[in-house]
């Protein structure tokens, strides 16, 4: 496991299966009854493990693989202690949050995980400063590292508030949104985009567009944070900046899409057909997410978007499952980092079916909440969608031949 990306990525996929299993338990408890499970504690365990055990573990391995100028075994040997620490702290958070919620142990594991990510980011940054090779994708990686450090301010504030039993709702929400925004839309998004750009930057005709798109998306990321805080008394000038940030991010993504479309034949050469369909779905999900983010600047829609919990959960799942998870799995196929067989093909299709079903049901639940009407068997349907995703991931994990052949 320690000397190649395949071993670490396999662990990441297993971790995603565990995330899904915990999600099934959470959905079961909502739909039926499971009195010995603390819903809030398990929810914290679910989210923290999804971040650290699945997304973090996967993108850390993929970054190392993408930027390593030496053999994989040399690169992974250097980073191996950090990968193990991230894995141990991920399981530590899963167990400690599930048992006691925010406590000494869970906050301790979370703090170690954050410090470990700092060290990892510094080491990657040094490797990116290699004077012999400077690529467009490196700017995306560096931006992701900076946003990850910025997100930790929210995590530390949240831990402090929870440890001191603070009841200030505004401070709590601002801390949560700081962590979530700069994780989802900063660290996770920019690293995944860096991985994607590392391939398409080989198309010389789109290199200029990639640079413009990077500046639009990166500069807009900080003011876009306030899209989650439009309930605050924001002055008119500040609101205009927020709207411009939403437009800039949407325009930056459209620029990338347009450039790829104009060079679609070269794009197809870079990504094999086994991975492309998942990348297309991830791109569609990202387009929907950025469009919804843009129209959320309309005051009435903003109150709806952040005033009803099912809509917030649906929005977060759209990014975590629809964009990030599908991209990572599609990228693994495209780079031939694991071999596709009958089980993985069926698993991918079942997983996608579950994700689409889950998102549609969350949309219905959001509409239900807004209109204060009851739709029968909605929670039971969400439980079934969770089971479908879990089955898909079980199938995805039933494959023993992790290919060591990789595409550059």
Rosetta blueprint (number, residue, H / E / L):
1 X L
2 X L
3 X L
4 X L
5 X H
6 X H
7 X H
8 X H
9 X H
10 X H
11 X H
12 X H
13 X H
14 X H
15 X H
16 X H
17 X H
18 X H
19 X H
20 X H
21 X H
22 X H
23 X H
24 X H
25 X H
26 X H
27 X H
28 X H
29 X H
30 X H
31 X H
32 X L
33 X L
34 X L
35 X L
36 X L
37 X L
38 X L
39 X H
40 X H
41 X H
42 X H
43 X H
44 X H
45 X H
46 X H
47 X H
48 X H
49 X H
50 X H
51 X H
52 X H
53 X H
54 X H
55 X H
56 X H
57 X H
58 X H
59 X H
60 X H
61 X H
62 X H
63 X H
64 X H
65 X H
66 X H
67 X H
68 X L
69 X L
70 X L
71 X L
72 X H
73 X H
74 X H
75 X H
76 X H
77 X H
78 X H
79 X H
80 X H
81 X H
82 X H
83 X H
84 X H
85 X H
86 X H
87 X H
88 X H
89 X H
90 X H
91 X H
92 X H
93 X H
94 X H
95 X H
96 X H
97 X H
98 X H
99 X H
100 X H
101 X L
102 X L
103 X L
104 X H
105 X H
106 X H
107 X H
108 X H
109 X H
110 X H
111 X H
112 X H
113 X H
114 X H
115 X H
116 X H
117 X H
118 X H
119 X H
120 X H
121 X H
122 X H
123 X H
124 X H
125 X H
126 X H
127 X H
128 X H
129 X L
130 X L
131 X L
132 X L
133 X L
134 X L
135 X L
136 X H
137 X H
138 X H
139 X H
140 X H
141 X H
142 X H
143 X H
144 X H
145 X H
146 X H
147 X H
148 X H
149 X H
150 X H
151 X H
152 X H
153 X H
154 X H
155 X H
156 X H
157 X H
158 X H
159 X H
160 X H
161 X H
162 X H
163 X H
164 X L
165 X L
166 X L
167 X L
168 X L
169 X H
170 X H
171 X H
172 X H
173 X H
174 X H
175 X H
176 X H
177 X H
178 X H
179 X H
180 X H
181 X H
182 X H
183 X H
184 X H
185 X H
186 X H
187 X H
188 X H
189 X H
190 X H
191 X H
192 X H
193 X H
194 X H
195 X H
196 X H
197 X H
198 X H
199 X H
200 X H
201 X L
202 X L
203 X L
204 X H
205 X H
206 X H
207 X H
208 X H
209 X H
210 X H
211 X H
212 X H
213 X H
214 X H
215 X H
216 X H
217 X H
218 X H
219 X H
220 X H
221 X H
222 X H
223 X H
224 X H
225 X H
226 X H
227 X H
228 X H
229 X H
230 X L
231 X L
232 X L
233 X L
234 X L
235 X L
236 X H
237 X H
238 X H
239 X H
240 X H
241 X H
242 X H
243 X H
244 X H
245 X H
246 X H
247 X H
248 X H
249 X H
250 X H
251 X H
252 X H
253 X H
254 X H
255 X H
256 X H
257 X H
258 X H
259 X H
260 X H
261 X H
262 X H
263 X L
264 X H
265 X H
266 X H
267 X H
268 X H
269 X H
270 X H
271 X L
272 X L
273 X H
274 X H
275 X H
276 X H
277 X H
278 X H
279 X H
280 X H
281 X H
282 X H
283 X H
284 X H
285 X H
286 X H
287 X H
288 X H
289 X H
290 X H
291 X H
292 X H
293 X H
294 X H
295 X H
296 X L
297 X L
298 X L
299 X H
300 X H
301 X H
302 X H
303 X H
304 X H
305 X H
306 X H
307 X H
308 X L
309 X H
310 X H
311 X H
312 X H
313 X H
314 X H
315 X H
316 X H
317 X H
318 X H
319 X H
320 X H
321 X H
322 X H
323 X H
324 X H
325 X H
326 X H
327 X H
328 X H
329 X H
330 X H
331 X H
332 X H
333 X H
334 X H
335 X L
336 X L
337 X L
338 X L
339 X L
340 X L
341 X L
342 X H
343 X H
344 X H
345 X H
346 X H
347 X H
348 X H
349 X H
350 X H
351 X H
352 X H
353 X H
354 X H
355 X H
356 X H
357 X H
358 X H
359 X H
360 X H
361 X H
362 X H
363 X H
364 X H
365 X H
366 X H
367 X H
368 X H
369 X H
370 X H
371 X H
372 X L
373 X L
374 X L
375 X L
376 X L
377 X L
378 X H
379 X H
380 X H
381 X H
382 X H
383 X H
384 X H
385 X H
386 X H
387 X H
388 X H
389 X H
390 X H
391 X H
392 X H
393 X H
394 X H
395 X H
396 X H
397 X H
398 X L
399 X L
400 X L
401 X L
402 X L
403 X L
404 X L
405 X L
406 X L
407 X L
408 X L
